[in-house]
């Protein structure tokens, strides 16, 4: 019971940190851009880990995070080097350190955004989180939600 309460408190703090990040965007010249980016990326990723561990178990959320990081990083890196599938573009230094032209924080952002898209998709499907419908239909809906 105490662990559940602590997790709930952590999720609320992470949500509030994200709200702060959104508010910091109002002051782009007074607040370092990297701080704003970090607050946009880390709280949702930690939220995904904490809530995902509760819903899907440690193994489930680790697999989910690995897939988000792996697929997202691979496709972004492919596009950065070849232009496929997202076109030709580049990232400035605003998002912090890069690995092979890809900001590390951007790769991590896929975890938070991907998890929230997954949760929305499972709600749209209306199936329990570990059901077959959620495992086969939800990824398609989550992909649409994430790109929207």
C-alpha positions as CSV (number, residue, x, y, z in Angstrom):
1,X,0.0,0.0,0.0
2,X,2.8,2.4,0.9
3,X,4.6,1.6,-2.4
4,X,1.4,2.4,-4.4
5,X,1.0,5.7,-2.6
6,X,4.6,6.6,-3.3
7,X,4.2,5.7,-6.9
8,X,1.1,7.9,-7.2
9,X,2.9,10.8,-5.5
10,X,5.8,10.4,-7.9
11,X,3.5,10.4,-10.9
12,X,1.8,13.6,-9.7
13,X,5.2,15.3,-9.2
14,X,6.3,14.3,-12.7
15,X,3.1,15.7,-14.1
16,X,3.6,18.9,-12.3
17,X,7.2,19.1,-13.6
18,X,5.9,18.7,-17.1
19,X,3.4,21.5,-16.5
20,X,6.3,23.7,-15.3
21,X,8.2,22.9,-18.5
22,X,5.2,24.0,-20.6
23,X,5.0,27.2,-18.6
24,X,8.8,27.8,-19.0
25,X,8.2,28.1,-22.8
26,X,6.6,31.4,-22.1
27,X,10.0,32.8,-21.2
28,X,12.4,31.6,-23.9
29,X,15.0,34.2,-23.4
30,X,15.2,34.0,-19.6
31,X,15.3,30.2,-19.2
32,X,18.0,28.0,-20.8
33,X,16.5,26.1,-23.7
34,X,18.2,22.8,-22.6
35,X,16.5,23.0,-19.2
36,X,13.1,23.4,-20.9
37,X,13.9,20.4,-23.2
38,X,15.0,18.2,-20.3
39,X,11.8,19.0,-18.4
40,X,9.8,18.1,-21.5
41,X,11.6,14.8,-21.9
42,X,12.6,13.3,-18.5
43,X,9.3,13.6,-16.6
44,X,7.2,11.8,-19.3
45,X,9.9,9.1,-19.6
46,X,10.0,8.6,-15.9
47,X,6.2,8.6,-15.8
48,X,6.2,5.9,-18.5
49,X,8.6,3.8,-16.4
50,X,6.8,4.1,-13.1
51,X,3.2,3.7,-14.5
52,X,4.3,1.1,-17.0
53,X,6.0,-1.0,-14.3
54,X,2.7,-0.9,-12.4
55,X,0.5,-1.9,-15.3
56,X,2.8,-4.1,-17.4
57,X,5.4,-5.3,-14.8
58,X,9.2,-4.6,-14.9
59,X,9.8,-6.9,-17.9
60,X,7.0,-5.4,-19.9
61,X,8.0,-1.8,-19.5
62,X,11.7,-2.6,-20.2
63,X,10.7,-4.3,-23.4
64,X,8.4,-1.3,-24.3
65,X,11.2,1.2,-23.6
66,X,13.7,-0.8,-25.5
67,X,11.4,-0.9,-28.5
68,X,10.7,2.8,-28.3
69,X,14.3,3.7,-28.0
70,X,15.5,1.2,-30.7
71,X,12.8,1.8,-33.3
72,X,12.7,5.5,-32.8
73,X,16.4,6.0,-32.8
74,X,16.9,3.7,-35.8
75,X,14.3,5.5,-38.0
76,X,15.5,9.0,-36.9
77,X,19.1,8.0,-37.6
78,X,18.2,6.5,-41.0
79,X,16.3,9.6,-41.9
80,X,19.1,11.9,-40.8
81,X,21.6,10.0,-43.0
82,X,19.5,9.1,-46.0
83,X,16.4,11.2,-45.9
84,X,14.2,8.1,-45.6
85,X,11.5,7.8,-44.2
86,X,11.0,11.4,-42.8
87,X,12.9,13.5,-45.3
88,X,16.1,15.5,-45.0
89,X,16.6,17.5,-41.8
90,X,19.0,18.1,-39.0
91,X,18.9,19.0,-35.3
92,X,20.5,22.1,-33.8
93,X,22.4,22.0,-30.5
94,X,19.3,23.1,-28.5
95,X,18.4,19.5,-27.5
96,X,21.8,18.8,-26.0
97,X,24.4,16.1,-26.8
98,X,24.0,14.0,-29.9
99,X,25.0,10.5,-30.8
100,X,25.4,10.1,-34.6
101,X,23.6,13.4,-35.3
102,X,20.6,12.3,-33.1
103,X,20.0,14.2,-29.9
104,X,20.0,11.7,-27.0
105,X,17.0,13.5,-25.4
106,X,15.0,13.1,-28.6
107,X,15.5,9.3,-28.5
108,X,14.4,9.4,-24.8
109,X,11.4,11.5,-25.7
110,X,10.0,8.6,-27.7
111,X,9.6,6.6,-24.4
112,X,7.3,9.2,-22.8
113,X,5.4,10.1,-26.0
114,X,5.2,6.4,-27.1
115,X,3.8,5.3,-23.7
116,X,1.1,8.0,-23.6
117,X,0.1,7.2,-27.2
118,X,-0.1,3.5,-26.1
119,X,-2.3,4.4,-23.2
120,X,-4.6,6.4,-25.4
121,X,-4.8,3.6,-27.9
122,X,-5.6,1.0,-25.3
123,X,-8.4,3.3,-24.0
124,X,-9.7,3.7,-27.6
125,X,-9.6,-0.1,-28.1
126,X,-11.3,-0.5,-24.8
127,X,-9.6,-3.8,-24.1
128,X,-7.7,-4.8,-21.0
129,X,-3.9,-3.9,-21.2
130,X,-2.7,-7.5,-21.7
131,X,-5.5,-8.8,-24.0
132,X,-5.0,-9.9,-27.6
133,X,-7.0,-6.9,-28.9
134,X,-4.7,-4.5,-27.0
135,X,-1.6,-6.3,-28.3
136,X,-2.6,-6.4,-32.0
137,X,-5.0,-3.4,-32.5
138,X,-3.5,-0.9,-30.0
139,X,-0.1,-0.7,-31.7
140,X,-1.7,0.5,-35.0
141,X,-3.8,3.1,-33.1
142,X,-0.9,4.1,-31.0
143,X,1.2,4.8,-34.2
144,X,-1.6,7.1,-35.5
145,X,-1.9,8.8,-32.1
146,X,1.9,9.3,-31.9
147,X,2.2,10.8,-35.4
148,X,-0.8,13.0,-34.9
